[in-house]
């Protein structure tokens, strides 16, 4: 098929050359083919080449040769051959048609190359690359590679999970994309050091896609090729938890140091031998020595009295049990009385002890007055004391209702209704008094003018005080204000005036004097009167020239249900002065009484001056009418059928669109299920099932935006602080309420 010259050329080729007939029987192979097959030529010639292949491989090779025969186009194929000794090799075969001198196809020829080593190396490279990729992708640290200019080329999975960015979002972008704005310069310095052929380690901050800041410990190195930097690799560890722990430790240390430094109590730390290690500023003031001068000194250096604790310090360290000493002097009589505690330090390596001393000097001076104040907390006796008044009220209600039922005369019916309204007001006032006394009605503090309150009180007093008693009203600065509930201050004044009237009785020439002025309370006076702070106070005096009180009566006048009035129609409940005392103390004030039997009595009320100036008298006027300024869609929630019905009628009378719900679950159903939202929700706080508190919590969770009026038969002092701070609450409504109060409250809300 080829001449001798060509044969020599073929024999000298590095590639293997072969020729076969049309069925694949080898008719010629060069020396290289023999070397690949590791067989002599005579064992190859005359053998069909497919005998060295597996059947599947032979079928694949046949298809390639057949395509070459049909198309005349040379083909290339890689396949594996096997030899008798089990050796396998991978060869690359390029086959073409073999023609005779006339151009007739007589077989196939081609070049074969042993690529076994190459394939093995490629497999090893693939395996190494796969292993590298697995290590790169699954590394527990963050790995980023960039080009020399800092543009990201590759990131591992950890980067995606920590940063929140995808590969597509980061690759091709500057690494400064994830840098914290305040650390941009640090990132640039880090990059410059790598370009300078260093391997820096920096603490950096990065910002995740969601804005979260992560603390990083980063190292970097340059990857070079032919001496030129082609890539920069950053290896990063997340140290956010470590940094947060460090910050927590620092904050805790600063917090503890702040507590130590600012504590009003004496705090001294001693080492195992009883020498001072630390002392706070208060200690220096008590012992009149600088804290620094105490360090390293023996306990006796502080004072002779402290020296008596030396043995106790050793005892506490040995027993590891604290000791408590009551009413001790630690720095001489002039520096007061202290409760002393000695605690062991439980660290076995350092040992030592801590002494704390609490100044109880003022507490000792207050004990007698505090005993009296504690009696004001005995609320259990209230029910029996007001039973009589309630029975009278109920009798009045029953009688008027009976007459209303059987009377057809319209004028008389209106008269009975008017009487019932007055009785209801009286009952409500009595309940308010009870709640004030039991600290369940905190009122609504506001800046109010003493002058305005006196005028209001006098408007009521003139109607109830006999004309035989004259009033003397002193000059009161119209701008003089205190901050407390308006109604409660009015009640205090009325109670004192009523007491003065009763003390005068039928005496000829009776006189009640009212005055107010500013006084300055110093520290001694503050301690004596149990006031919260020193400073400016308003002193309101109500005095009379009545019968006065003896020394045996004065200590009892603030006790609940104590009364000097005689039995009969004028017998009081004894709640007036108790409630007055409670209101004044709650306003951080004080009330004093000065009385002499047969000559008269003076009550002096001290209340802190408000910084605000009084508004004009008309500016604080309340709306008492039932006119509705704006119509609204209202949801009334109450478990009492009667209250829902009368509430609906009042609201509809005021012109509002009303829906009702018997409990919190139905309330939520109406709020979430209706197409038209509610403008106002009037929500009862005490209901079975889902009460008002949990209904509000659910409304917040569901994102319901509605103005809520919380309503209760109690006052709101007992409610949780988190409830009263709920942003949905627009107002509070105490039961009982009438249509005027309801209208005024809704007008205020809807106008806001």
PyMOL commands that set and color helices and strands:
alter all, ss='L'
color gray80, all
select helices_A, chain A and resi 4-11+31-37+41-44+49-52+55-71+116-138+157-163+167-170+175-178+181-195+240-262+281-287+291-294+299-301+304-307+310-319+333-335+361-375+379-406+410-437+450-464+486-504+523-529+551-554+576-586+641-653+664-673+692-702+721-724+739-751
alter helices_A, ss='H'
color red, helices_A
select strands_A, chain A and resi 16-21+26-29+75-82+88-99+105-114+142-146+152-155+201-207+213-225+228-238+266-270+276-279+323-328+338-344+353-359+445-449+470-473+481-485+511-521+535-544+590-596+600-608+633-637+657-661+680-684+707-712+729-734
alter strands_A, ss='S'
color yellow, strands_A
deselect
rebuild
show_as cartoon
